[in-house]
Amino acid sequence: MKFFITNDTGRKLALFEYKEGTDVCDDCNSIVIQKGSFMSKHTVCLNRWYDCKWIDDAREIAISKGIVEDFDDDFYVFVKELSCESPIKAASVVLGHIETDAWDIIVNEEGKTLREIFR
């Protein structure tokens, strides 16, 4: 099922596909950031080492492996998909800060959140 996240002006920043676990591995959920999505170049962290090291590492891997390319002064664009272990990690990578409300801000076209559909 397709989902997205918007910025404060309503612009779709990133598209996601949430993948549920299977009968073989019921806790193997993942969320994929789709090609064409944007990743903010701006990061906001209070304590870079403690709060955001894992976000910085994931973003650096996306840049170094060519998963994202420069788009403009504010964004990178995903030229390849990126699979993340959780919606929190996916939203945090896209937005550049820890996003603990990811289950509630990632929605589908009907406005239903990930939480409403999968939890």
N, C-alpha and C positions, 0 to 999 in steps of 0.2 A: 504494500500500500504506500502511496506517495504522500509525503508531508513536506512542509516548508517552514521557514522562519523568516520573519520580516524585521526591518529596522523600525525606528520610531515614526518614520514617514509612510510606512506601509509598503515599502519596496521589498520584494522578495530577495533575500540575500542568499539563501541556500535551499536546495532541494534535497530531500532525504528519502531513503527507502528503509523502512524498519523490517528486519527479518527476525521472526520468532524462532525459538528452538524447535527441535524435532522430537519424535518419540525416542530416538536414540540418545539425544542430548537436549533435555528440556530446559537447561539453563544456558544454552549456547546462542543467546540473542545477540544481535549486532545491529548497527545502524550505519548505512552507507551514505556518505556525502557525495552527491551526484556531480558529474562533470557539468561545467557551466555555472556552478555555485561560486559565491564570492567568499573570501576570507579577509577580514579586516587587517590592515597593516598596523593598526593602532592597538596596543595592549594596555590594559588597566589592571594592575596588581598592587596590593598594599605591601606585600613582602615577597619580592620576586623569587627568592629561593624556596621559601616554605609554601606559599600559596600557588605559585604558577610554574614551578619547574617542569612539571609534567605537560603543561600546556605549551610552554616554550619549546620543549623537546619535540613534541608532536608537530608543531608548526615548522620547526627547523627541518625535520625529516621531510615534510611535505615540500618544502622549498628545495632542499638539496637533492631529492629524488625526482624533481621535475613534475611533481603531482600538481603543483600550482605554478603559474607564471605571473609576472608583473602585469597588472591591468591599468591602473592609474595611480594617482597619489594616495588614494585611500584603500585600495583593494588589490588583492591577488585574485586570479580566477583559477578554478580547478580545471585542469585539462585532462585529468584522470580521476576516477573514483577513489575515495578513501574510506576504508572500513574502520569503524570505531567500535569499541566494546560496549559503549553506553551512550544514551542521548546526552548525558551531561558532558562527556568528553567531546562528542561531535559538536554540540553547540558552543562549548568553550573554545575549541579550536577555531571555529568560524568567527566568533565574536571577539576573541582575544582576551577574555577574562573568564573566571569561574562562573558558570551559569547553572546554579543549583535548581533553578525553576525550569530546566529543559523539558521535562515531561509535560509542562503546562504551556510552554510558549511555542512548541513545535506542533503545528496543526495541519489538518488536511483541507481540501477545498470546501468542505462543508463546515469548517470551523471547529471540528472536533479535535481535541488534544490527544497526544499519545497516551496520556493517563486515562482519558475516558475510554479509549479503544482497547488498550492492552493491559490495564491494571485493574 
